Amino acid sequence: VTTDGRPGARLAGAIDAGGAPVRRGVLYSDVIRERWRRPRFRGSLPDATAVAEDVNPLCGDRVRLTMKVEAGRVVGARFTGDSCAICTAASDVLAELLPGLTPDEAVALGAEDLLAVLDADIRPTRMRCVTLPLSVMAAALRSGHP
Amino acid sequence: MRLDEETRRDFPILERVVNGRPLVYLDSAASSQRPRTVLEAMVRYYERSHANVHRSIHTLGEEATELYETARDRVQRFMGAPSREEIVFTRGTTDGLNLVADAIGHTLRPGDEILITEMEHHSNIIPWQMAARLSGAVVRAVPLAEPGAAAATLDLDALDRLLGPRTRVLAFTHVSNVLGTVLPVDRLAGLARDRGVLTVVDGAQAAPHMQIDMSALQCDFYVYSAHKMLGPTGIGVLYGRRDLLERLEPTRGGGEMIKEVWIDRAQWNDLPWRFEPGTPPIAEAVGLTAAIEYLEKLGMARVAEHERALTSQAIAELSRIPGVTVYGPPPGRERGAVVSFTVEDLHPHDVAALLDAEGIAVRAGHHCAMPLMRRLGVVGTSRASFSVFTSPEEVSLLARAVAGLGSAL
């Protein structure tokens, strides 16, 4: 457990006496497995008001997010894309967290908010799998109405 | 004795334990590990002989120069190049390809054509796109012969058609870093030469694994890296035919690459130094010499034989696993020391992460070959690659671990 409660920080700080990184906990938590097998928010909103798509240059993963913003609040979000288990689960969690938030609140979401739900030790090399849906969401909200 | 049994103890890193398991390093195509002799040669150089090369008129400077230029001789012999003037040290394959593309790019005219192939690494695509953008030339690609997962060889009929009157360069890989396909360099170079087309060969995946001989391959330029062939990072080799290197203008300037300098002009140095501005990677050249000595002591024919056996074993054992697709040439065909595969319903990065949990290091993703991935119809693959120290037991460990992945996620 970490000083600031962020799994990412816990991993980055975990160095053994020999100087090699130590992994504690699990990479593929039950939450990640479950959301990878059965994502709840996969799909796209036909009446979306904000849409964006981006690629992780590291692995070629692609996430497309469609969101509906009504009266200054996100009322729905769905994702599609070709992505790994971590990225898929992170996208699914994000789509669940978004409804009810104002665009400013949505953009303020960070990796730690997703990691808290994912309950996994994500190594720095895979952190982009978690943050990709966040940057896609920010781009979608910046793009405004399609 | 098997090659891995003979060499294993020479590689200190193989004693590492990863995630509680002995390291199974199957990522030599990305970067190999290096034997103790390479590490010791570099430390010895820094501890005893380091100084700048060529212009330092003192004992250490002379020793450093001698070691650096000896490396050039060793490289020349290793790759069967006609003369030492044709061996230019670079920072690696990518740097070498950029150097050639840049120099040739300055001779291109609008409408000229640069021909590459669909199976190139990005480092043999992007420099040509850049050269084309500056000169107004066009980049075209020779397609693969078959679509989808069966894609493994080039469509040589298409190559013949695409080699047109405006084609100036044919740039292609010797061994595909994804498929393991070995392209017939001598044949392609012959086709190109007949039409006055320059050939540039990416040898990054060939030089570590087979005997390369410029007098037999007959290409105009050949490029590779030390770090994939048991040597250090930060140094690579560009072989260029002497008459061509003499005609090409250097595109990078600085010290060492000149004979005489005035405020408004300069006279270039002789080959090969004309293309080596600045302080070169001296310790890395010393390490490369040690790596070549190590490989030559084993014998490149034995190295190739060992890795061929591992590759055949990996294809056989992985192909038997339900849900696993293996890419590249079918068994029996010549191929490099890489095996790319996908596991049904699993993303390549998840495959690599799950294998890492068992101490097995493989590469996953697009392998810097996005056009090829598109052609194969996948976002990426997982790739196991082999070196002199890889054992058949490790290949079996990989296959057993992959077989267990179906229930892992």
HADDOCK unambig.tbl for C-alpha pairs under 7 A between the chains (distance, minus, plus):
assign (segid A and resid 33 and name CA) (segid B and resid 409 and name CA) 5.62 0.50 0.50
assign (segid A and resid 59 and name CA) (segid B and resid 365 and name CA) 4.70 0.50 0.50
assign (segid A and resid 59 and name CA) (segid B and resid 366 and name CA) 6.06 0.50 0.50
assign (segid A and resid 60 and name CA) (segid B and resid 365 and name CA) 7.00 0.50 0.50
assign (segid A and resid 60 and name CA) (segid B and resid 366 and name CA) 6.62 0.50 0.50
assign (segid A and resid 60 and name CA) (segid B and resid 379 and name CA) 6.20 0.50 0.50
assign (segid A and resid 83 and name CA) (segid B and resid 347 and name CA) 6.89 0.50 0.50
assign (segid A and resid 84 and name CA) (segid B and resid 347 and name CA) 4.98 0.50 0.50
assign (segid A and resid 84 and name CA) (segid B and resid 349 and name CA) 6.44 0.50 0.50
assign (segid A and resid 84 and name CA) (segid B and resid 350 and name CA) 6.20 0.50 0.50
assign (segid A and resid 85 and name CA) (segid B and resid 350 and name CA) 6.66 0.50 0.50
